[in-house]
Amino acid sequence: MRIVLILSCLLYSNISHLQISGQNNAQNSSVNGNLEIREETIITYPDSSSFDQNNDIDKSLMEPPAVDNYSIKPSSSNNKGSETKYKSINNIELNNETEDLSVVSTLITFDKKVRRKSYRKSPTVEEQNYLSQLVKQLGNSNKASFEYNYYNYILSNYNVDSIHFLKQAEKIKPYNADVQIQMAAYHLIKKNHDSASIYLNHLVESSRIDSVAICYAEDLLVSVPQKGVLVTHGVDDTYAIAYLQHYLFERRDILLIPLDFLQSEFFRNGLKKNGFILPDNNEIDCNYLNEFCALNASKNIYLSLTIPKDYFLQIKSNLYTEGLTFGYSKDGNLSTDSNEALFIQMNKKLIFNSVDEKAKQLSANYLPMLLELKREYMADNANVELEAIDKMIIQIAIQADKYEQLLKTQK
């Protein structure tokens, strides 16, 4: 069981932070199993002299990041006041001076780099301070601007007491996609079901949460048993699951815990009231997840395979494959016989009908389950089932560009 898990960890693809747009000409590249989208843009980057060299800060933040659908440009006077519905923060239009554009460009780039790390959600103190400085510069120019209010809320790391900043940003750009996401998150954290469902539906109607994410989320929900706890990592998995639960009323028995939301003191307090024991350290990173699982091993915890691999390294001996998740077991009981039943219940659309790159990459997350089924069928000499599973494994490996990795794991 553990050997199968370790091999399958090498194959699955965590793309929880990825957005793929058919409207850009970005070049795709695969790095460590993660699909990145690169697009040329002119960006002003943070000067490394802004940081104390003795501080523990990620120097890779000084490198040009991979960004998706990224375009920042000043507004033209001809289109002032116009706005495409659900536009991303990446397409900010400014009416300020060139230096404001430079600050916003730096802020967006740096914030994305901070929050897309594969091993932590919380910014470091140094990163938080630098982001605060950038937002302060925007405030010195115009505290009524969209960028100033939006990023003031982002800087709060899901502090519900800072909602007035987000509401002000929403007044300025009510259809901005990232505002919609943050408003949905706020209402989910506050347990405002009706309001959350409205924003979640907006995200689906605008295709910010697309049909691929919904199909995957449906199979992810199938993977979690009754009254289980599901830990997620990114936008697509978190909000697609939330949409199914709050708008379509599917699997409301599952407790959804996005790693992002753990930054919120209000959310953490809610977990405590429900009997969870939380780590003393509130920095949300690999160590936090490791300790959280150990402290709450009796809570039926399942980790979405969209979580980056780094989070699993410390706890891989406690994990077992359960559908599109890794179940957590502190006592080493890693056996499960439910994968066949789970696979039968799944829609499997991303295996057989992956028409775009995002769907193909997500289909790789079915490999751990299929490899586990293959092991079981081999042990039972179930040759008919084994042949069918082998064909699916090869199909997924080819479409997800992981065939060479598959061959290596089977040697």
C-alpha positions in Angstrom: 0.0 0.0 0.0 2.7 2.5 1.0 4.8 1.6 -2.1 1.8 2.3 -4.4 1.1 5.6 -2.6 4.7 6.8 -3.0 4.8 5.9 -6.7 1.4 7.5 -7.3 2.5 10.7 -5.6 5.1 11.1 -8.4 2.4 11.0 -11.0 -0.6 13.0 -9.8 -0.8 16.7 -10.8 -1.6 19.4 -8.3 -2.9 22.4 -10.3 -5.1 24.0 -7.7 -3.6 27.4 -8.2 -3.8 27.2 -12.0 -6.1 29.2 -14.2 -6.0 28.3 -17.9 -7.5 30.8 -20.3 -8.2 30.1 -24.0 -7.9 33.8 -24.7 -4.2 34.3 -24.3 -1.2 33.1 -26.2 0.8 31.9 -23.2 3.3 29.2 -23.6 2.7 26.2 -21.4 5.6 24.4 -19.7 5.6 21.5 -17.3 7.7 21.9 -14.2 7.8 19.3 -11.5 4.4 18.0 -12.5 2.8 21.5 -12.3 1.6 23.2 -15.4 2.7 26.8 -15.6 1.4 29.6 -17.8 3.9 32.1 -18.9 3.2 35.4 -20.7 5.5 38.3 -21.4 4.7 41.5 -19.6 6.6 44.6 -18.4 6.8 44.5 -14.6 8.6 46.5 -12.0 10.0 44.1 -9.5 10.9 44.6 -5.8 14.4 45.8 -5.2 16.2 43.2 -3.1 17.7 46.0 -1.0 14.2 46.6 0.4 14.7 43.5 2.6 16.9 42.8 5.5 19.4 40.3 4.2 19.4 38.5 7.5 15.7 37.8 7.3 14.4 34.4 6.1 12.7 35.5 2.9 12.3 33.6 -0.3 14.8 35.1 -2.7 12.9 33.5 -5.7 10.4 36.3 -5.1 12.8 38.5 -7.0 12.5 36.4 -10.1 9.8 37.0 -12.8 6.9 34.8 -11.9 4.7 32.7 -14.0 1.4 34.6 -14.3 -1.8 33.8 -16.0 -3.9 36.0 -18.2 -1.8 38.8 -17.0 -2.2 42.3 -18.4 -1.9 45.6 -16.6 -2.4 48.8 -18.6 -3.5 52.4 -18.0 -7.1 53.2 -18.9 -7.8 55.0 -22.1 -10.0 58.1 -21.8 -12.2 56.6 -24.5 -13.2 53.7 -22.4 -13.3 55.2 -19.0 -16.1 53.8 -16.9 -16.6 50.7 -19.1 -15.9 47.3 -17.6 -16.2 43.7 -18.7 -18.2 41.6 -16.2 -16.2 39.5 -13.9 -12.8 40.8 -15.1 -9.8 39.5 -13.1 -7.7 41.7 -10.9 -4.9 40.9 -13.4 -6.6 43.2 -15.9 -6.7 46.3 -13.8 -7.3 49.6 -15.5 -5.8 52.6 -13.9 -6.6 56.3 -14.1 -3.6 57.4 -12.1 0.0 58.4 -12.9 2.7 56.1 -14.2 4.2 55.6 -10.8 0.9 54.2 -9.5 0.9 51.7 -12.4 4.4 50.7 -11.4 3.3 50.2 -7.7 0.3 48.2 -8.7 2.3 46.0 -11.1 4.8 45.3 -8.4 2.1 44.6 -5.8 0.2 42.2 -8.0 3.3 40.3 -9.0 4.8 40.1 -5.5 1.4 39.1 -4.0 0.9 36.3 -6.5 4.4 35.0 -5.9 3.9 35.0 -2.1 0.5 33.2 -2.2 1.4 30.6 -4.9 4.1 28.9 -2.9 3.9 25.2 -2.9 4.7 24.9 0.8 2.9 27.7 2.7 -0.1 29.9 2.5 0.8 32.6 5.0 3.1 35.3 4.0 6.2 35.8 6.2 6.5 38.9 8.4 8.9 40.4 5.9 6.7 39.7 2.9 3.7 41.1 4.8 5.6 44.2 5.6 6.7 44.8 2.1 3.2 44.3 0.7 1.9 46.8 3.4 4.5 49.3 2.2 3.2 49.0 -1.4 -0.4 49.4 -0.3 0.5 52.4 1.8 2.1 54.0 -1.3 -1.2 53.5 -3.2 -3.1 55.1 -0.3 -0.8 58.1 -0.3 -2.0 58.7 -3.9 -5.7 57.7 -3.7 -7.4 55.9 -0.8 -10.6 55.8 -2.8 -9.1 53.6 -5.5 -10.1 50.1 -6.2 -6.5 48.8 -5.9 -6.0 50.4 -2.5 -9.2 48.9 -1.0 -8.9 45.5 -2.6 -5.3 44.9 -1.5 -6.0 46.3 2.0 -8.4 43.5 2.4 -6.1 40.9 0.8 -3.4 42.0 3.3 -5.7 41.1 6.2 -5.4 37.4 5.3 -9.2 36.8 5.6 -9.7 39.0 8.6 -13.5 39.4 8.6 -13.1 42.7 10.5 -11.5 44.2 7.3 -14.5 43.5 5.1 -15.2 47.3 4.7 -12.2 47.5 2.4 -13.6 44.7 0.2 -17.1 46.1 0.1 -15.6 49.5 -1.0 -13.7 47.7 -3.8 -16.9 45.9 -4.8 -18.7 49.2 -5.1 -16.1 50.4 -7.5 -15.9 47.1 -9.5 -18.8 44.9 -8.6 -18.1 42.4 -11.4 -14.4 41.9 -10.8 -13.8 38.1 -10.6 -11.3 38.3 -7.7 -13.7 40.5 -5.7 -16.4 37.9 -6.3 -14.1 35.1 -5.0 -13.1 37.1 -1.9 -16.8 37.9 -1.1 -17.7 34.3 -1.5 -14.8 33.4 0.9 -16.0 36.0 3.4 -19.5 34.6 3.5 -18.3 31.0 3.7 -16.1 31.9 6.6 -19.0 33.8 8.3 -21.4 30.9 7.5 -23.7 33.2 5.6 -25.1 30.5 3.4 -27.5 32.5 1.3 -25.0 35.3 0.5 -22.2 32.7 -0.2 -24.4 30.9 -2.7 -25.1 34.1 -4.6 -21.4 34.8 -5.1 -20.6 31.2 -5.9 -23.3 31.2 -8.6 -21.8 34.4 -10.0 -18.4 32.6 -10.3 -20.0 29.7 -12.1 -22.1 31.9 -14.4 -19.0 33.8 -15.4 -17.0 30.6 -15.9 -14.5 31.7 -13.4 -15.3 28.3 -11.9 -15.7 26.4 -15.1 -17.3 23.0 -16.0 -14.0 21.2 -15.7 -13.7 22.3 -12.1 -17.3 21.3 -11.4 -16.8 17.9 -12.9 -13.7 17.3 -10.9 -15.4 18.6 -7.7 -18.3 16.1 -8.2 -15.8 13.2 -8.2 -13.9 14.7 -5.3 -17.1 14.8 -3.2 -17.7 11.1 -4.1 -14.3 10.4 -2.6 -15.1 11.6 0.9 -17.2 9.4 3.2 -20.2 10.6 5.2 -19.3 13.4 7.7 -15.7 13.5 6.5 -13.4 16.5 6.6 -12.1 17.7 3.2 -9.0 19.9 3.1 -8.5 21.9 -0.1 -5.8 24.2 -1.4 -6.7 26.4 -4.3 -9.5 28.4 -6.0 -10.9 25.7 -8.4 -11.2 22.9 -5.8 -12.4 25.1 -2.9 -15.0 27.1 -4.7 -16.3 24.3 -7.0 -16.9 22.2 -3.9 -18.5 25.2 -2.1 -20.8 25.7 -5.1 -21.9 22.1 -5.1 -22.5 22.3 -1.4 -24.1 25.7 -1.0 -25.9 26.3 -4.3 -26.8 22.8 -5.4 -27.1 21.4 -1.8 -24.8 18.4 -2.6 -23.0 16.6 0.2 -23.6 19.2 2.9 -22.4 16.5 5.4 -18.8 17.1 4.4 -16.9 19.8 6.3 -14.8 21.9 3.9 -11.5 23.3 5.2 -9.6 25.4 2.7 -6.0 26.0 3.8 -6.5 29.6 2.8 -9.3 30.0 5.3 -7.1 28.7 8.2 -5.5 32.1 8.0 -8.7 33.6 9.4 -9.0 33.8 13.2 -12.8 33.7 12.9 -12.6 30.5 10.8 -10.1 28.9 13.3 -12.4 29.8 16.2 -15.3 28.1 14.5 -13.3 24.9 14.1 -12.4 25.0 17.8 -16.0 25.3 18.7 -16.6 22.1 16.6 -14.0 20.2 18.6 -10.9 20.6 16.5 -7.6 21.1 18.2 -5.4 23.6 16.3 -1.6 24.1 16.3 -0.3 27.0 18.4 1.5 28.4 15.4 -0.9 30.2 13.0 1.4 30.2 10.0 -0.3 28.0 7.5 2.4 25.8 5.9 3.4 22.2 5.6 4.2 21.9 9.3 0.8 23.3 10.2 -1.0 20.8 8.1 1.1 18.0 9.5 0.3 19.0 13.1 -3.3 19.7 12.3 -3.8 16.2 11.0 -2.0 14.6 13.9 -4.1 16.6 16.5 -7.4 15.7 14.8 -6.7 12.2 13.5 -10.1 11.1 14.8 -11.9 13.6 12.7 -11.9 11.6 9.4 -9.6 13.9 7.5 -9.2 13.6 3.7 -6.7 15.7 1.8 -7.5 16.8 -1.8 -4.9 15.7 -4.4 -4.9 19.3 -5.6 -2.8 20.1 -2.6 0.9 20.5 -3.6 3.1 17.5 -3.0 5.3 19.4 -0.5 2.5 19.3 2.1 2.5 15.4 1.9 6.2 14.8 2.4 6.2 14.8 6.2 3.0 12.7 6.5 3.2 10.3 3.6 3.6 7.3 6.0 0.1 8.2 7.4 -1.7 8.5 4.0 -3.7 6.1 2.0 -5.4 6.5 -1.4 -9.2 7.1 -1.2 -10.6 8.2 -4.5 -9.3 11.7 -5.4 -8.0 12.2 -1.9 -5.4 10.9 0.6 -7.0 9.8 3.7 -5.1 10.4 7.0 -4.5 7.7 9.6 -2.3 8.3 12.6 -2.3 4.7 13.7 -0.9 3.3 10.5 -4.1 1.6 9.4 -3.7 2.3 5.7 -5.9 -0.3 4.1 -9.0 0.5 2.2 -11.3 -1.5 0.0 -13.6 1.3 -1.2 -11.8 2.6 -4.3 -13.6 0.2 -6.6 -17.0 1.4 -5.3 -15.9 5.0 -5.4 -14.7 4.7 -9.0 -18.0 3.2 -10.1 -19.9 6.2 -8.6 -17.7 8.8 -10.2 -18.7 10.6 -13.4 -15.1 10.0 -14.8 -15.7 12.8 -17.5 -12.1 14.1 -17.1 -10.7 10.6 -17.9 -12.7 10.0 -21.1 -13.7 13.6 -22.3 -10.7 15.8 -21.5 -10.8 18.3 -24.3 -8.6 21.1 -22.9 -5.2 21.2 -21.1 -6.7 21.9 -17.7 -8.9 18.8 -17.8 -6.0 16.6 -19.1 -3.8 17.7 -16.2 -6.5 17.2 -13.6 -7.2 13.7 -15.0 -3.7 12.7 -13.6 -5.2 12.9 -10.1 -7.2 9.7 -10.9 -3.9 7.8 -11.2 -3.3 7.0 -7.5 -6.7 5.4 -7.2 -6.3 3.5 -10.5 -2.9 2.2 -9.5 -4.3 1.0 -6.2 -7.1 -0.8 -8.1 -4.6 -2.3 -10.4 -2.7 -3.7 -7.3 -5.9 -5.2 -6.0 -6.9 -6.7 -9.3 -3.5 -8.3 -9.7 -3.7 -9.8 -6.2 -7.2 -11.2 -7.1 -6.2 -12.4 -10.6 -9.1 -10.3 -11.9 -7.7 -10.2 -15.5 -10.7 -8.6 -17.2 -10.8 -5.7 -14.7 -7.0 -5.5 -14.8 -7.0 -5.0 -18.5 -9.6 -2.3 -18.4 -7.8 -0.4 -15.6 -4.5 -0.7 -17.5 -6.0 0.9 -20.5 -7.3 3.8 -18.5 -4.0 4.3 -16.7 -2.2 4.5 -20.0 -4.8 6.8 -21.5 -4.5 9.2 -18.6 -0.7 9.1 -18.5 -0.5 10.0 -22.2 -3.1 12.8 -22.2 -1.5 14.3 -19.0 2.0 14.0 -20.4 3.1 11.6 -17.7 3.7 8.4 -19.7 7.5 8.5 -19.2 7.0 9.0 -15.4 4.6 6.0 -15.4 7.1 3.8 -17.1 9.8 4.7 -14.6 7.5 3.9 -11.7 6.7 0.5 -13.1 10.3 -0.5 -13.6 
